[in-house]
Amino acid sequence: MYMPPEWSPQESIWLSWPYRSDLWGGDRQTLHRKFAEIASIISHSQKVDINAIEPLHDGIREYIRCANGNLENIRLHDHQTNDVWCRDHGPIFVIKDGKRHITDWGFNGWGEKFLPYDLDNQIPERISESLNIPRTDCGMILEGGSIEINGCGQLLTTEAVLLNPNRNPHLTQAEIENRLKQYLGISEVLWLKNGIEGDDTDGHIDDLTRFVNDTTLLTSIDPGGANESVLQENLDRLKTFRTPNGEPFTIHTVNLPDPCAIPNWRLPILPASYVNSLIINEAVLVPTFRQTQNDQAALEIIAPLFPGRKIIPIDCLDLVKEGGSLHCISQQMPAI
């Protein structure tokens, strides 16, 4: 059993459609257009699977049609959710005996912060039933955004999330590592410490550091900013990590955008990060934040790291208002 890295061939990307009127200031139309834009872009490269209750399906298809999506690659599933963060409540797909397998880790609203989360927690089981994919209950809380893997058996995560007593107080660090190794097929866990300000998740890795390939990392820095010391400490740790061959990783850095703030919003600073990108079969979707100079600088750093893939910027300022971006709303399903 092993979890393929994100750059491996994918059959589809899973999304959970926004429908609640109490999020994003009630501006569902803006979010529907944004999700349709993202789904449409992905649909020209591969399938898109969407969790949404059946009464929403016709409207979703119309939004995606208006966004010039390939409707033949859109698959809608009558799965009700509490929220949109499919990276965290969706299944983590692995390959077992040459077939897809679902690992179901359990979801508790990022440490009981956001209620209810019961429908989100059922999504791996619902997908397992709908697609007839075998599922394993891993007996542990784990969000997909809290882990990052390469193809050499190494997994990156943070102490701030996986060792937080609001997730798995009954498990020691060694026990957590053993479950990750058992169910994801990895051999080594690399621990960073803390996350960036404004992150409701306590510090997900997908805002901090991402594997570009088996031996290359892209990590956020914040010179002179509020996150400077936290991200410098993470960078210092990254420099001590070694590939399975004993070599240091090649590390590229990218600045966080300038602080994104919205007056009278619940988050004084939004957790905006360029590394919260999504790798798909033919492209990399990169979040931007209406900061022309900073956005362009980030795109110029990221583009050479993915030869053969098109770099597609996606305005995510509206999306990140609720605490997440492109990677957070998506979950890849590997191809066989």
N, C-alpha and C positions, 0 to 999 in steps of 0.2 A: 504494500500500500504506500503510495506517495502522492504528494501534492505537486502538480506541475507549476513551474513559475509562470508569472503572468504573460511573459512573452512567448510562451508555447502556443501552438495552434489552438484556437478556440472555436467551439460551435456557436456559442451565443454569449450575450451579456444579459444578465437579469437586472431589472429595475422594479421598484415599487412605486406605483403612480400616486402623486399627491392628491388628496381629496379633502383634508380637514380644513375647516374655515377658521380655526383658532391658531393657525400657524402662518408665518410670513405676513402678519398683519392682516390676514384674511384675503390677501391678493392671490387667489388661486389661479386666475387667468394668466398672470405673468409666469407662474410656476408651470402651468400646463404648457405654455408655449416653449418654455425653456426645456422641459423634459421631452417635448416633441422634437425640438431641435436636436437634442443629444441622441434620442432614439433614431431619428432620421439619418444622422451622420453614420451611426453604427450600422444601420440597416443596409448601407451600400457596401459594407464589408463582410457582414455575417448576420446571423439571426439575432433578434432581440426578443427576450421573454419578459413579459410584464405581469406583475401581480396587481390585480385590480378587480373589484367586485363587478359582476356581469353588467349591471345597469350603466356602468361607465364605458363599456367597451366601444360602442358606436362613436361616442364623443372622442375617445382616444384615437381611434382610427382616423377621424376627421382632422384632429389636430396634426397628426403625423402626415396625413395626405397634404395638408396645407403647407407643411414644412418640407415637402418634396421627398418624403421618405419612400422606401421600397416596401410597400405594404405586404408583399409576398414573404418578406423576412420578419414580419411582426407576428408574434404569437402571444395572445392574451389568455390569461388564466384567472379563473374565478376564485382568487385567493384574497381574502380581506386582511389588511394590515392596520397597525396603529399609526405608522409613520413611514417615511420614505427611505430610511437608511439601510438599503439592502446589503451593503457590504458587511453590516454588523448583525442584522437579523437573518440574513439569508444563509443557505447551506454553504459549507466549505467543501468543494468538490475535490475528490482524490481519485486516483486510478488504482483499482484493485483487480488483479487477475485479468488485466487487459480491458476492464470495463469501468464505466463511471460508478462512483460510490459516493454517498452523501455522509459527511461527518456532521453530526448535530451536537453542537457544543452548549446550547442553552444561552438565552439572552435575558438580562434582567434590567434593561433600561439604563445601562451604564452605571451600575451600582445603585439601583433603585432611585435614580434622580428624576426620571420622567415616567409617569404613570398615565394610562395603563400601557403594558407591553405584552399582554397575554397573546394577542393575535400575532404580533411580530414573532414571539417565541415559537409559534406553531408553524411558521413558514417552511422550515426545512422538512418537517413531516408532511405538510401539504404538497410540496414539490415532489417529494419522494413518492407519494401516492399518485400524483397526477402523471408523472413520467415513468412510473414503475422502476425507480432506481433504488437499490438497496440502501438502507440507512443504518448508521451506528450511533447510538447515544453515547457520547463521550464522558458524561458525568461531570461536566465542568463548564463554568461560564467562560466564554471566549468570543470576542467580537473580531470579525475578519479584518477590520481596520487596525487592530492592535498587533498584527503579525505581518512580516514581509519575508519572503523566502527566495533563495536562488535555486539553481538546479544541481547544487553540489551538497545538499543535505544541511544547509545552514539556514537558521531562522533568526531574524532580528525582531526585538520587541523592547518594551520599556518596563522598568520596575514600577513606575507610577501607575500602570494599569494592571499588569498581571500579578503583581505582588500586593495590590491594594486590597485591604480586608473587605471592601464592599463588593468584591467579585467572588473569591473562593477562600474564605477565612479558614476552612477546614483542611486546606492543602498547603504543604510546605513548598518552597521553591523547587526542591528536588522532585517532589511529586508532580508539580506542574510541568517541569521539563520532561519527565518520563511520559506523561500523557501526550505532550506534543510530539515526542519521538515515536510513540506507539501508533498514534492515529494519523499523523501527517507524514510519516516516513522520513523525518529529519534526524540528523545525528548530533547536531550542536546548536545550542541557543546562545545568541550574542545579545547581551543586555545593555541597552542605553538607560538613562536615568529618568529624566522628566520631559514633559511636553511644553507646548507654547501656551501663552496666555489666551484666555477665551475659549479654550478647548473643553467642551462639556464632558468629553470622554476621559478626562484626567491625563491624557497624553498619548494619543494614538501615534503609532510609528509612521502612518501614511501621511502625516503632516510634517514629519521630521526627516526621515531618511528612507530612500528606496534603492533596491537593487536595480541596476541598469542591465547587467548581465551577471554571470557567475562570479566575476572578480572585480566588478566596478560598482561604485556607490555614488548616488547623488544625494547631497545632504543640505539642509537649510542652515543658513547663518543669518545673523542680524546685527551687523556692526553698528554700534551706537544706539541700538534699539532696546526695547524692554526685554527682549528675549536673548540679548547678547550672551550673558553668562551661561544660561541654560544650554544654548546651542553650541557654545564653545566647549563646554564640558562634554557634550555628546560627540563633538568632532574629535576631541582629545581621546575619547574611548575608541572611536572608530579607527584611529591611527594605530591602536594597539592590537586590533583584531587581525587575524590571519586567515587566508584561504586554506582549504584542505592541503594544499601543497606547501604551506608554511610561508607563503609570500604575503606582503601587505596588500591590502586592497588598493586599487586605484580610486581616489576620492575626488569628486568634483563638487564644488560648492555653488549654491545659488542663494542670493539674498531673498529674504522675505519681502513682500511688498511693503510699502509704507502702511502704517496702521490704518485699517479700514474701520471706520466708526460711523454709526448711524444715530443721530440725536434721539434721545428718549427710548432707545432700544434696550432689550434686556441684557445684551452683551456690550459692555463698553468698548471692547476691542474684538473684532471678529477674527477667528482662527484661519486667516487667509494664508495659503502656502502654495507655491508653484509646484512642489513635489507631489501634491495631491492630484496627480495626473492619472489617466487611464490608458493602459496599453491595449490596443485591439489588434486584429490580424494585420491590417495594412496601415495603421496609423497610431499616433499617440495624441490623445486629447489633453490639452494643457489649459488649466484654468487661468484666466486673466481677470484684472480687477479695475479696469478703466484708469490705469496709471501708465500712460503711453510709454514713457522711457523705461520704467521698471519692467513692464510686461515684455517689451521688445528685448531687453537685456536677458530676461529669463529664457525666452524662446531661442535666442542665439546660443545660450549655453546648452539647452536641452536638445536642440536639433541634431548636432553632430553625434550625440550619444546613441541615436537610433537610426543608423544608416538603413535605407530601404523602406523606412516607414515615413509617411507624411505627417508633419506636425500641424495639428489643427487647434488654433486657439479658440477657447470658449469663454465668453463673458460670464463669470460666475459670481459677480458681486451680489446679485439678488439671491442666488442660491445659498451663499455662505452666511446669509443673515441668520439662519437657524442652526449654524454651527458646523456645516460640512460642505464638501464640494464634489468634484467629479468622481473621485475614487470612492468616496463615502456612499454615494447613491447607487453604486454598481457592484455586481459580483460576476466574475467570469465563470463560464461552464466550459471545461476543456473539451476539445475534439477527441475522438477516438480514431 
